[in-house]
Amino acid sequence: MQQNVEELQRQTQTQLGELFDALGSGTFRQVSRMLNGLAAVDIAHILESSPPSARLALWKLVDREREGDVLQELSEDIQAAFLSQMNTAEVVQATEGLDSDDIADLLQQLPDQIIREVLAAMSAQDRHRVESVLSYDDDTAGGLMNTDTVTVRPRFTLDVVLRYLRRHDDIPAATDNLFVVNRQDQFLGLLPISKLLTSAPSITVREVMITDVEAIAANMHDSEVANLFERHDWISAPVVDGERKLLGRITIDDVVDVIREDADHSLMSLAGLDEEEDTFAPVLKATPRRAIWLGINLLTAILASSVINLFKDTIDQVVALAVLMPIVASMGGVAGSQTLTVVIRGITLGQIGRNNLSWLVSREFRVGFINAMLWSLVMGAVAAAWFNDITIAFIIAAAMTINLLTAAIAGALIPVTLKTLKIDPALAGGVALTTITDVVGFLSFLGLATYFYT
């Protein structure tokens, strides 16, 4: 697997090199031929891997009829950049033939006026489908669903269903089940394609349909949808409203996108960045996003420094404190980050709630206590040998114990508290934890030093 990934990376870099060389020499026809000979997902990857100037030149060489397929594979930042340069007619042409959920994703990058113009240019059927998706938040099942479904009634025989399917040139991709509905389009169950092909043609849909199916509510959060797909190994699933009326379906490819976006979000949030952050974003665009996070970090650093300033006289008397002080804060920060990561992951997977939170906090406290005893003794011995001072050895051991226990509790409770306050734990949890471990670490270490040395 690792070898395949590395091979794809080498292939991308090779293609980029060839395209950039061709661009540099001005042979645009060759570049266009090379570019449009690739799959849409590969074109998107090359665009995302290119600096802004080369990216714009490459985008202009993409064939018009392929723009929609490429756009849906790009990150939101780059989608928005390209869509902002297109007029209504060009957007309509680019979205022609795309699934309703993909069209909705693209339209959400546009101003309201352009969205209305694009919808007005669609056929009534396509407009209704896209509007039904746009009516839901993009991070819900309704915003994720595709309205292109195949439905059947329970009273029909399988032979009738087969003849109905043969009348179509094609069926929607990733169709592993047909959806069984009543006259009011209320969802009743599933007719697996495997059952349809292997059962006697004379029996009815009602006799072979699966009724114990968990339909997805349209307002369910997309992370919960991803958890259901993972738990049940679904390829597709029906989406219903409050009256169990079938609205559409979600397929595994949409869920893979959600999982990837959640992973990107968790990674980028650790640095206070958006998961759609463009790797090659221009300086003037990238700088403000990072500046905000640096400003927040500066405020927390000033708070920690103000705690140190309270004990400046003690530090002047015992220089060894300045040497050992970062160790206490660092150990607390690392220990707290371990707990924080475990808890945020548990929240994301839907594993943590009121019934098991107290057990988890207790477990993390015990783990923190054992590690505190182990490493405080080690550091105490190191400090005693280093500075030939048993008092400072006791001080740093005690301070590390206090900070590691605080870090364990804070790492478990911070993400749960932030989630209750509807604040993203992945984004704000690290800052809150670092502030707590720094302040408690410095306060306990320097406070104990002041007590024993003055």
Residue pairs with C-beta under 8 A, 6 or more apart in sequence:
12 42
12 45
12 46
12 49
15 34
15 38
15 42
15 46
16 46
16 49
16 50
18 34
19 31
19 34
19 35
19 46
19 54
19 58
20 54
22 28
22 30
22 31
22 34
23 31
23 54
23 57
23 58
28 61
31 58
31 61
32 61
32 63
35 43
35 46
35 58
35 61
35 62
36 43
36 61
36 62
36 63
36 66
38 46
40 66
40 69
40 70
40 72
40 73
41 73
43 62
43 66
43 70
43 73
44 70
44 73
44 74
45 73
46 58
47 55
47 58
47 59
47 70
47 74
47 78
48 74
48 75
48 78
48 278
48 279
48 280
49 279
49 280
50 58
50 280
51 280
52 280
52 281
52 282
55 78
55 280
59 82
62 70
64 90
64 93
64 94
65 93
67 90
67 93
67 94
68 93
68 94
68 95
68 96
68 97
68 98
68 102
68 106
69 98
71 79
71 82
71 83
71 94
71 106
72 98
72 102
72 105
72 106
74 82
75 276
75 278
76 109
76 276
77 274
77 276
77 277
77 278
77 281
78 278
79 106
79 109
80 109
83 91
83 106
83 109
83 110
84 110
86 94
88 114
88 117
88 118
88 121
89 121
91 106
91 107
91 110
91 114
91 118
92 118
92 121
92 122
94 106
95 102
95 103
95 106
95 107
95 118
98 106
99 146
99 148
100 126
100 129
100 130
100 132
100 133
100 146
100 147
100 148
100 248
101 133
101 143
101 144
101 145
101 146
101 147
101 248
101 254
103 126
103 130
103 133
104 130
104 133
104 134
104 138
104 143
105 138
107 115
107 118
107 119
107 130
107 134
108 134
108 138
110 118
115 134
119 127
119 130
119 131
120 127
122 130
129 147
129 148
132 142
132 147
132 247
132 248
133 142
133 143
133 145
133 147
133 248
134 143
135 142
136 142
136 143
136 218
136 219
137 143
138 144
139 221
139 222
140 218
140 219
140 220
140 221
140 222
141 216
141 217
141 218
141 219
141 220
141 221
141 222
141 225
141 239
141 250
142 218
142 219
142 239
142 247
142 248
143 222
144 222
144 225
144 250
144 254
144 258
145 218
145 239
145 247
145 248
145 249
145 250
145 254
146 172
146 248
146 249
146 250
146 251
146 254
147 247
147 248
148 172
148 248
148 249
149 172
149 179
149 238
149 246
149 248
149 249
150 165
150 171
150 172
150 175
150 178
150 179
151 178
151 179
151 180
151 181
151 185
151 246
152 161
152 164
152 178
152 179
152 180
152 181
152 191
152 205
153 180
153 181
153 182
153 183
153 205
154 180
154 182
154 188
154 189
154 204
154 205
154 206
154 209
155 204
155 205
155 206
156 164
156 204
156 205
157 201
157 202
157 203
157 204
157 205
158 196
158 199
158 200
158 201
158 202
158 203
158 204
158 205
158 208
159 201
159 202
161 178
161 191
161 196
161 205
162 196
162 201
165 171
173 251
173 253
174 235
174 236
174 251
174 252
174 253
175 193
175 236
176 192
176 193
176 235
176 236
177 190
177 191
177 192
177 193
177 236
178 190
178 191
178 193
178 196
179 187
179 190
179 191
179 238
179 246
179 249
180 187
180 188
180 189
180 190
180 191
180 205
180 209
181 187
181 188
181 246
182 188
184 245
185 245
185 246
186 240
186 243
186 244
186 245
186 246
187 215
187 238
187 240
187 244
187 245
187 246
188 209
188 211
189 209
189 210
189 211
189 213
190 209
190 210
190 213
190 238
191 205
191 208
191 209
191 210
192 210
195 208
196 208
199 208
213 238
214 228
214 232
214 237
215 237
215 238
215 239
215 240
215 244
216 225
216 228
216 237
216 238
216 239
216 240
216 250
217 239
217 240
217 241
217 242
218 239
218 240
218 241
218 247
222 258
223 258
223 262
223 348
223 350
224 350
225 237
225 250
225 255
225 258
226 255
226 258
226 259
226 262
227 349
227 350
228 234
228 237
229 237
229 250
229 252
229 255
234 252
235 251
235 252
236 249
236 250
236 251
236 252
237 249
237 250
238 246
238 248
238 249
239 246
239 247
239 248
239 249
239 250
240 246
240 247
241 247
261 275
262 348
264 275
264 276
265 275
265 426
266 344
266 348
266 426
267 275
268 274
268 275
268 277
269 275
269 424
269 426
269 427
269 430
270 426
270 430
271 293
272 290
272 292
272 293
272 296
272 427
272 431
273 289
273 290
273 293
274 289
277 286
277 289
278 285
278 286
296 431
297 431
300 431
300 434
300 435
300 438
303 435
303 438
303 439
304 329
304 435
304 438
304 439
304 442
307 438
307 439
307 442
307 443
307 446
308 315
308 325
308 442
308 446
310 446
311 442
311 446
311 447
311 449
311 450
313 454
314 321
314 446
314 449
314 450
314 453
314 454
315 321
315 322
315 325
315 446
317 453
317 454
318 392
318 449
318 453
320 383
320 386
320 387
320 389
320 392
321 392
321 445
321 446
321 449
324 383
324 392
324 396
324 445
325 442
325 445
325 446
327 379
327 396
327 400
328 396
328 399
328 400
328 403
328 441
328 442
328 444
328 445
329 403
329 437
329 438
329 441
329 442
331 375
331 379
331 400
331 403
331 404
331 441
332 400
332 403
332 404
332 406
332 407
332 437
332 438
332 440
332 441
333 407
333 433
333 434
333 437
333 438
335 368
335 371
335 404
335 407
335 408
335 411
335 437
336 406
336 407
336 408
336 410
336 411
336 433
336 434
336 436
336 437
337 411
337 430
337 433
338 411
339 364
339 367
339 368
339 407
339 408
339 410
339 411
339 412
340 411
340 414
340 415
340 425
340 429
340 430
340 433
342 364
342 411
343 352
343 360
343 411
343 412
343 415
343 416
343 425
344 415
344 425
344 426
344 429
346 352
346 360
347 415
347 416
347 419
347 425
352 360
352 416
357 416
360 412
361 409
361 412
361 413
364 408
364 409
364 411
364 412
365 405
365 408
365 409
367 408
368 404
368 405
368 407
368 408
368 409
369 404
369 405
369 408
371 404
372 400
372 401
372 404
372 405
373 401
375 400
375 404
376 396
376 397
376 398
376 400
376 401
376 404
377 397
379 396
379 397
379 400
380 393
380 394
380 396
380 397
381 393
383 389
383 392
383 393
383 396
383 397
384 390
384 392
384 393
387 393
391 452
391 453
392 449
394 452
395 445
395 448
395 449
395 452
396 445
398 444
398 448
399 441
399 444
399 445
399 448
402 440
402 444
403 437
403 440
403 441
403 444
403 445
406 436
406 437
406 440
407 433
407 436
407 437
410 432
410 433
410 436
410 437
411 433
414 425
414 429
414 432
414 433
414 436
415 425
415 429
416 425
418 424
418 425
418 428
418 429
418 432
419 425
